[in-house]
Amino acid sequence: MFAKYSKYHLLFLVLLVIAGVLNLVIGSVRIPVTDVLEIVSGNFSGKASWEYIVLEYRLPKLVIACIVGAALSIAGMMMQTLFQNPMAEPYILGVSSGASLGVAICILGKSLFSLTLQNYLTGNLTIILFALGGSILVMFIILGISQRIKQIATLLIVGLMFSSFTSAFVNVLAYFSTAEELKKFTFWNLGSLGNISWQQISFIVPILCAALAGSFLLNKSLNTLLMGEGYARSMGLNIKKTKFLIILVTCMLVAVCTAFVGPIAFIGLAVPHITRIIYKTTNHFHLFTGNIIIGALILITCDIICQLPGEQFVLPINAVTSILGAPLVIYLILRNR
C-alpha cells in the first residue's frame, strides 16, 4: 500500500520539477533551459540581464507558487474534513474577506486618512500590511467565536456574515473611489505571484512551513473526525481543542497567502478533491503529501499558462486557475463516476 502511494508521490514530484524548470524558462524573455540550469547552479557566465530575471523575478515567483499552492491545498483539505462538506474551501471562514477589507481601506479609503499618511498608502508593502492586519483581525474573531459555539456548522454562517459585511463595506468605499483606485484594487483581487522579493519570502516561507508542520500533526485527528464526532469522542479525542487547532492552522495559512499574493481561487477547493480521486484514499497521512505536491504542481502550471501569451502581456492567475480547474475536476469526477 505504501509503495503504491510512493509511486504517486514520485511521479508528481518529477512533474513538479519539470514544471518548475519550464516556469523559469517561459516568460516575456525566453531563456534556454541550459542557461537557466547554469544560472540556478551558479555557473552562468552569459547575459547579466538573464541572470537577474531568473534569480530576482522568476525564481522567487516559483518558490512562492510552490509554498502557496501547498498551503492552500492543505487548508482546503482540513476545512472539507472539519465541516464534512465537499464544498468547503480555505476562504470559507472569512479570513480572506478580512484581507480584502484591509486592502480596500488602504487603496479605496485613502481619503479617510490625513494627507501625510496618504503618501504612505501607495506602496506594495503597505498593502501587504493592511491585508495581513485584516486577516489577523478576522482570525482572532473566528477563533474567539469557535470557542463559544457547539455546532461547527455555525462557523459557516459566521464566515458568510463576515464576507457579506466586508463586501458591503468595500462596495461603499468603491462607490466613492476614483477609476485608478478601483483598477488597482481589482488587480489585487485577481491575484499575483510576481513582485515578491527574497526578503518577503524569508518572512512567508518559515510561517507557512510552521503552519504546514502543525497541520501534519493534526492528520491523526482529522482521520478520526472522518468517522464522526461521536466516534472521535469515544476514541478520546478532545473535539473542542482539535477544532480550535484546525481553525488556527487554516487561518494562518490563508492569512499569509492572501496578504502576499491575493485571493487565489480554485486551488483550496479543487486540489483536495483531485488528490482524493487520484490516490483513492481518505487517509490524511497520504493525502497530506499528495496535496502539497499536486497543489504546488497545479499552481505552477497555471502560472506557466499565464506567461504563454508572451511579450509584456500576462494573464491574471485567478482566471487561469478557475478556467483550468473547473473542467479538470468535472472530468475526474465523471471518469471515476
Order of alpha helices (4+ residues) and beta strands (2+ residues): alpha-alpha-alpha-alpha-alpha-alpha-alpha-alpha-alpha-alpha-alpha-alpha-alpha-alpha-alpha-alpha
